[in-house]
Amino acid sequence: MLKNVSTGKTYRAIRHDITREKQRQNADEVHHPDEKISQIKNVLSEICGWGDLSILELFAGQGNLTKIYSEYGEVLANEYKKSIFEKLVENTKDLMLVKCNRVDSFIDFHKLISLKQKFDVIDLDPYGFPNRFFPDIFLLIDKGVLFVTMPKPYVNILNGITAAHLISYYGEQNPNEQTIIERIALWGLCHWRKVELIDSIDCKSVWRFAFAVESVKATDYTNVRNR
C-alpha cells in the first residue's frame, strides 16, 4: 500500500484524517445537508401534515436539519460539543418550536426512555457509527420514522477496535448495506417494533436510511396466542 514518505501514513489514512478535520469544521461536503434535507422532505411529506409532529434530533450539529424539522413540529435538538451547540442555538433562536439541549446523546437517550418519552420522528446522526443506540432507541418511538446515518465501514480505517465493534454488532468487520439494514430491522423486534426501510440514499462515505417503525403485539406478529 502506498505511503507518504514524510508522514509514514498511507494515502488512505491521510484522506481519512482530512475527512475527520472537515467533519470537525462542519463542512457541507462531509455532512451532506442538501441530500438529507431532500430525503426528509420526501419522506415526511408522505406521512404527515405540517407542524404536528414530535421530533428528536440526536447530534443536531449547527442546525441545518433542525430548521427543516421545525416545519413539521416540535423539535428537541441535542448537541454536546460546546462550540457547535452555541452555533446551533444561534441558528435556531427564532424558531419557536425548537428546544436546544446540550447533552451527550449516547447517555441522554436513556434518560428519555426512563421518562417514557415518545417521538414521531427520530434522527440518529452521530459523528461515527450509530450502533450503540440499538436496540433501545426503538423504545422512544411507537409509530413513525427513524432516520439513520451510517458510515460505510469499508471507507473507514478498520483498526482492531473498529473491526471488533462491527463484528459484535453485525457479525462481520465489513458489513454491506443489506446486512446493516437487516440487522437494524432485527433489533426493532427486540422491543416488538416492525421496522421497514422506506428510503436509502448514498452520500459518498455514508448511507442515509429512513425506516418506518410501528409497535406490534408479539402475539399478532408471531401468530401465537397466550395460553
N, C-alpha and C positions, 0 to 999 in steps of 0.2 A: 504494500500500500504506500502511495507517495506521501512523503513528509516534507514539511517546510524546514529547511536546514537551520534557520536562525532560531526557531522556536522548539523544534523537535516534535511538533504536533502533526498529525495527519491533516490533510486539507479538509476532510470531513469534520474533524474535531474543531478546526478553525471556523468553518462555516457554522457549526453548532454554536460556538461562542458568540459569533456575530449575531445570530438569530436571538440568543438569550439577551444580549445587550439591547437589541431593538425592542424586545418584549418589555424590558425594564423601562424603556423610554416611551412605551405605549404607542409605538409606530403602527400606523394603519396597515402596512403591508404584512405584518405578522398577526394582527388581531382581526383582520378581515371584516370590518364593521358593515361594509356595503352588502356583502353576501349574507351576513347574519340578519341584517335588517330586512332584506328581501324575503328571506325564509320566514322570519317572524310574521311579517305582514301576510304572506301567502297562507301560512298555516292558521293563524288566529282569525283571519277574515272568514274562514270556512266554518268556524265553530262558535262564534260569539258575536254579540253586538259591541257597542263601544262603551267603555267606562264602567263595566260592571264586574270585572274580574279581580281576584285576589292573586297577586303575583309576588313570588320570591325570587330575587336575583342574587345568586351567590357569586361573589367576585365581580362586582359591578364595574370595576375599573374607574374610568373617568366619566362614565355615564352615557356613552354613545347609545347603548341599547336601552338604558333606563328611560331616556326621553321618549323612545318609541313605545315601550311598555306602558308608560303613563297615559297613553292614548286609549289603552284598553282597560284601565282600572287602577286600583291602589297598588303601589309597589313598595316592597321592603327591599332596599338595595344595600347589600352588605359588602364592605371592603375593609381591609385591615391595614395595609401599608399607609402610614400617615400622610405622606406627600400626595399619594394618589387619592386618598379619601378626601383631602382638602379640595382637590380639583373636582371630585365628584359632587361635593356639597355646593361648590361654587357654580358648577354647570347645571345643577338641578334646583337651585334656590327658588326659582319662580314656579316650580311645578308643585301644586298643592297636594297632589295625590302621591308624592314620593316622600318616603321616610328613609333617611340615610343612617346606617348603623355601622359604627366602627368596631368590628368583631372579627375574630378568626373563625371563618365559616366551618372549618373542619371540626371545630369544637361546638360552636354555637348552634348548629343544626340539631344537635342532641337536646339542647335546651328547648328548642321549638317543638320537638317531639314530646318532651315531658309536659309541655304546656298544652298539648293536644291541638296544636295549630294545624290548619288545613289551607291549602292553596290550590287555585285552579291552574296556575302555570308556575313551573319552577324552571329556572335557567341555571344550569350547572356548568360553569365555565372557569375552572381553576387554572392556575399557572402550572400545568403539568397534568398528570393522569387523574381522572375523577374517581378512581376505583374505591377509595376509602369511604365514599359516601354510600356505597351499596352494601347490603340491600336496604338499609334502614331509611334512605331518602324516600322510599315509597310510602312510609308511614305518614308523610306530610301531604299526600295527595290521594284523594278518593276517586276523583274523576276529572280529567283534564289533560294537560300536555306537559311533558318533560323534555326540555331541550338539553342536549349533552354535547359538549365539545370534547373530542377525543383525539389527542395527538397520535399520529401514525407511528407505531413502535419502530418500524424499520428506517425511519428518517432520524431517529434519535441515536445517541451514543449509548449502546447497550452494555454498560458495565455490569459487574456481577450483582450489584444491588438492584438495578433496574430489571435485569433478567429474572432474578428470584421473585421480585414483586409481580411481574407479569405472569410468571408461572403459577404463583399462588392464586391469582385471580382468574386466569384464563386457561391454565393447564399447559401453556407453552410460552416461550420467551418472545415470540414474534407473531402474535395472533393477527389474523387478517380481519378485514371489515366484517365479514359474515360471522366469524367466530365471536367477535365483540358484541354484535347485535344480538346474537342468540343467547349469549351469557347474560346480558342486561335483561332480556326478556325472562330468562330463568330466575334471575334474582328477584324479579317482581313477584313471582309465585311464592317466594319466602314469606311474603306478607299478603298473599292472596290478592294480587293485582294482575289483571290481564294487561300485558304490555305489547303493543304492536307498533312497528316502525311505520310512520306515515310520510317521512321525508328524510332525505340524506343529501348533503352537498359536500363536494370535495374542495377543500380550501388549501391546496398545496401540501402543507405539513400536518394538517388536521382534518378530521371528519367532523361534520356538524349534523347531529342526529335530532330528529323530532319524533317522540314517541307518544302515542295515545295511551293513557293509563286509566284503568277502570277497576274499582274494587269489585271483587266477585265473591260469592259464597262458596266455601270449599265444597259443600255438598253438591251444589249445582255444577261447579267446574269439573268435578271428578265423577259426577253422576252416581254418587254413593250417598245413601241416606243413613243418618244416625239411627242407631237402634236404642 
